[in-house]
Amino acid sequence: MSETGIGASVRRTEDNRFLQGRGNFTDDINRPGQAYAYFVRSPHAHARIRGIDAAAAQACKGVVAILTGQDLEADGVGGVPCGFAPDGGPIKEPPYPALAKDRVRFVGDRVAAVIAETREAAKDAAEAMSIDYEALGAVVTLADAPKEGAPQLHDDAPGNLCFEWEIGDKDATEQAFAAAHKVVALDLVNSRLIPNAIEPRAALGEFDPGTGNYTLHTTSQNPHVVRLLMGAFVLQIPEHKLRVVSPDVGGGFGSKIPHYAEEVVVTWAAKKVGRPVKWAAERSESFLADTHGRDHVSRAELALDANGIFLALRVKTTANLGAYLSTFAPLIPTYLYGTLLGGAYRTPAIHCQVRAVFTNTAPLDALRGAGRPEATYLLERLVDVAAAETGIDRVELRRRNFIPSDAFPYQTPVALQYDSGNYASTLDKALALADAAGAEARKASAEKAGKLRGVGYSTYVECCSLAPSNIAGAIGARAGLYEAAEVRVHPTGSVTVFTGSHSHGQGHETTFAQVVAERLGVAFENVEVVHGDTDRVPFGMGTYGSRSLAVGGSAVAKAIDKIIDKGKNIAAHTLEAAEADIAFADGTFSVAGTDKELTIGEIALSAYVPHNYPLETLEPGLDESAFYDPVNFTFPFGCHICEVEIDPETGTVDIVGYTAVDDVGRIVNPMIVEGQVQGGIVHGVGQALYENCVYDPSTGQLITGSFNDYCLPRAQNLPAIQTGTQETLCPHNPLGAKGCGEAGTIASTAAVMNAVVDALAPLGIRHIEMPATPEKVWRAIRDARAA
Amino acid sequence: MPAVSMTVNGKTVSGDVEARTLLVQFLRENLRMTGTRVGCDTAQCGACCVLIDGDSVKSCSVLALQAEGAEITTIEGLADGELHPMQDAFREHHALQCGFCTPGMVISAIDLVTRNPDPSEDQIREWLEGNLCRCTGYHNIVKAIQAAAQAMGG
């Protein structure tokens, strides 16, 4: 292995600029003459807009324009579209206007945009806006949404129902339950979260009247998707006249996948006011109007035989979509959720029903893991309950039901075909690393100190590499989910890679360069990775679902293969040999059985200064692009073990040990993978112990609207994390990679909560909802002792 | 508008600002030094930390006028041909991912090590209470600060 090739912990190229404050985030960009936008947002969860009086605001110092939904309508600007409608039944897709005109449906819904000379002037003027609202009743909770007489959000969605969806064989599942030796059931809530990337969203729109070209800089995980959605469906700007740039982006976690209305408004306003228009969210706006995540209520039942073998799983889930459909909202509680309910187990029959409803809350969409953490949490909690109620050890019960390592490819009853896996192996490694054998002794010693100690296990399977386009289309995605790349070898042999993947922390500029260095035999330092600019990168579907390396990296690998093929053609011509006799290795093209060879640098120079190429069969240049469409998803898996200590006097939960062993396929940069896993784990720990989005259930006011109220995990909340990896290669993509960005989050929430419940189990506590805050734990202990 | 003058990374700078202008706005918008970032509006996230006369301070909580005559060091002023040992340790230990919170983290960590040249893991975690990172899970940030403390002579 070279020091900079695949498998090396190369220090990151991008760090140099970030560490010196030279990163280039959207709000760092300024354009001559730019004006600033500030959005006037609804203070009501549900209200009719009777009138907007902008006169006082218009008279404020520095105001350039005040734009409303009527102005949008007058210019024929439509609403923000949804990109996914699940198969199998009707779905309600109410309009999602960029600025509300007649009605607002959540606190934070955009009503007007004030454009002014400075941010402060825009904000001052926004305060002078007079909007006459007629407050309507709000429906906030999942329990209330379908009730008779509940306020209705959208005229065409009676009962606030967006859609119903199901997966699996209902009859087979019912039969298995009828014949089961034992049935265990669990009602559980998957709490609502606010993503909170540390960079708030921002957007800067520009219009050049000389060329008619628009440019949007935005904090997006997928600038080409924004260009497609905004250009084709909202503003009717053809692709060649619209450039979307996502420069450095400060974390995404799913919340920067959707196409947002603010992007529409600044782009449209830039032409309207004849100046660049910039908007940067304040954190309060992020809380109110970024997409939120999770928010399910479920009933889960597991049927077992007398030996603890799982016979069937039955799940009924109500999922919150919020007030409108965000870009991928309907995908999250359906195909990214129901299909993962098989987990690591060979449960032969599974049936899952989902009801997705509208409420007067911020729209929901993907959040790190997106559906898969919800499935894993439900399943892994249910397995623990089954262990408790059958008396079978939790580890043994998992092991007994694992899909055996020789059963792959394995067709689950919920549509997926797992390509590979060895679940017992990651379990065994994690047990050893966590010293699980010593857990009982540690528990006993904690008891002496007056603490309750517990261990939690989570043996998960995730599904990445979104997505084979034929499957994506069949299940309701309105686009394929391939990826594009261009590899340009310059005349002196340095390389620029243009990838449709986007890095907002994942380190593509390093990892992708390692792939090129290894495969093309060029120096790592001579590879530059470009991403996030629709004018520079041929096309792209962006970064989400842990897809960058498996799909985006595979596209790069495919383009490299084309470069090598072209290089062979050039080498054959130059060395006067048959192309079939040209071999390529370590950056050198050679004629088999001779000492004739040319380096990739020599080939590149020749490609750009050709003097005697046979013009009909050999073009000059060494620049290839490729689109890679995965043939299947990839299926990372692993085992996480969490150990907690609870102080029964205060209810405080301390994580005292955390061990993760993950199999994410080929690891290009172990340092980066470890960092992704650590960060992912803490995101899941956040849900388990700290984070909770709370709306007032009657008024729909956001109670947790700042970092004072919404508890993000902090350094002192967390222990050091032990990680281990196993590398079972993905059998069907050129890199063997599976994906590692979400595994930590998918696994950890269940591991932590299983540990909390294990610690509390001696008191007779069977389940506790997230987050397991000191108050909630203390109350549970008090109630259990009183009972 | 009142005038303000201060030293930023060794250079004297001045400008006319509204009285309500925050130091972070002065740095980002008047001086166009965008390395100092704004991640929240409640003084929680720490992305805007700068050194004022050697102390790490959240520049979103200081008016530009309050910094009159002060010596300010921002993330842009740390490297002197080579990375500062704290910057170098962050790179070596992969203590940053998206890079947005990083300037504030690095500035805050330098203040810690100045005050406590050999901080324990617990002391580092406690100190970082005012700096939020959503990417790393803090594990590698703690390791980097420990390593930097050693490199800085702790």
Interface residues (C-beta under 8 A of the other chain):
Chain A: R11 R12 E14 D15 N16 R17 F18 L19 Q20 G21 R22 G23 F25 D27 D28 N30 E120 N196 A197 I198 E199 P200 D248 V249 G250 G251 F253 A280 E282 R283 S284 H504 G505 Q506 G507 M671 I672 E674 G675 Q676 Q678 G679 G680 I681 V682 H683 S706 F707 N708 L712 P713 R714 A715 Q716 L718 A720 I721 G744
Chain B: E18 R20 R28 R32 M33 T34 G35 T36 R37 V38 G39 C40 D41 T42 Q44 C45 A47 T74 I75 E76 L78 A79 L83 Q87 F90 R91 E92 H94 L96 Q97 C98 G99 F100 C101 T102 P103 V106 E121 D122 I124 R125 E126 L128 E129 N131 L132 C133 R134 C135 T136 G137 Y138 H139 N140 I141 V142
